[in-house]
Each structure stands twice: as C-alpha cells, then as structure tokens.
Amino acid sequence: MEVRQSFHDELNQLVIDLLIMGDMVEQSIKKSVTALKNQDIELAQQVIEEEHNIDEMELKIEDNCLKLIAMQQPMAKDLRKIATVLKIITDLERIADHANDIARVCIRIGFDPLIKPLVDIPRMAEKVQAMVKKALDAFVNENVELAHEVCTDDDEIDSLHDQIFRELLTYMLENPKNISQATQLLFVSSYLERIGDHATNLGEWLIYMVTGVRKELND
C-alpha cells in the first residue's frame, strides 16, 4: 500500500512540474511578443536567457518519468499518463524554442521604426498562449471536450496567420524598403502559427491519455 501511495505521490509531482514548465512557456510567449511590440531589447534578452530554465525543467521531468517507469512498471492508464507527460514536455520545449526565435527577431529589428503598429501579432500571441493553457487545463482535468476546443482555436490562428501574411505582403509591394522588416514579422507570425500546432498536439496527447486512442485533431 505504501509503495502504491509513493507511486501516486510521484505521479502527482510529475503533473505539478509539468504545470510549472507550462507556465514558464506561457510567460516566454508573452514576454517575447511584448518585447517585439515595445522594441524592448532587454526583455528579449531575458527570454533567451530564461530558455535554459525551461530546458532544465524538461530534462528533470523526463528523468523522473523514466525512473518512474523503470522502478514502478506502471500499467494501462498510469503508463499512458507518464507517456503523455513525456510527449507534452517535448512540445512545450519546442514552443519555448519558437518564443526564443521571436525574441531574436526583436533583437534583429532593434530600434528601427516599425513599418506598422503591431496589433494582429500580439492578438495572435494571446490566443496561442491561451491555447497552451487550455490544453494543460484539459490534461489536468482529463477533459476531452476541452482538448477538442483547442483544435477549433487553432483554425482561428491559421486564419490570423493568413491575414498577417497578406497584409505584410502588401507592405512589401508598396515599398521595397519594407521587405526586410516585413520578412522578420512574417517569421514571427509563422512561429506563432507553429506554437498553435504544438498546442493542438498537447490536446491530442490528452485524448490519447484518456481514451488510449491517437486522434489527429487537425488533419
């Protein structure tokens, strides 16, 4: 009985660490786009420096997952839960990589005047950040319906990405001097779109954990 209780305590700690990592990643998205919008180079540097903490958390969780599998030999749903944690931390780390990419775009643009006020990109960032949170909430509550909502949200992200692409392309055509910065902003939109895809992956892994079935939410 004590062994079983110890196992569940360790499993609960995995979930706590996962949520800590998730919050770190959400903040990384928020900070990187805030840095870009405000041309705050110092904040962008902070995002880059803090990525190391996210990488360390990923390694810690991964190590604890593998130890739990080796020592406790979990079965059925418990095993799926640990496997899901392993998959989720990989997607979270990749999301952090994209936040880092956005911070680097901020540094490349520097203090050059922005070709347009940034409205849609921060809106897109808020939405993908909310998607990550929703996917993690779905995981904690084992809520399959909430996981499906993440997929619907991703459709909106794709539409925003297309809208931003068309708008920036117009800026490029109007003035060749805009091409360099517009290209950098296109990269940012692409990074956010990929974050949305990774958030959808989180939802897919939750569905697998609950049902034992892999389901593509975005074909």
Sequence and secondary structure as in RCSB ss.txt:
>XXXX:A:sequence
MEVRQSFHDELNQLVIDLLIMGDMVEQSIKKSVTALKNQDIELAQQVIEEEHNIDEMELKIEDNCLKLIAMQQPM
AKDLRKIATVLKIITDLERIADHANDIARVCIRIGFDPLIKPLVDIPRMAEKVQAMVKKALDAFVNENVELAHEV
CTDDDEIDSLHDQIFRELLTYMLENPKNISQATQLLFVSSYLERIGDHATNLGEWLIYMVTGVRKELND
>XXXX:A:secstr
 HHHHHHHHHHHHHHHHHHHHHHHHHHHHHHHHHHHHHT HHHHHHHHHHHHHHHHHHHHHHHHHHHHHHHH   
HHHHHHHHHHHHHHHHHHHHHHHHHHHHHHHHHHTTS  SS   HHHHHHHHHHHHHHHHHHHHHHT HHHHHHH
HHHHHHHHHHHHHHHHHHHHHHHH GGGHHHHHHHHHHHHHHHHHHHHHHHHHHHHHHHHHS    S  
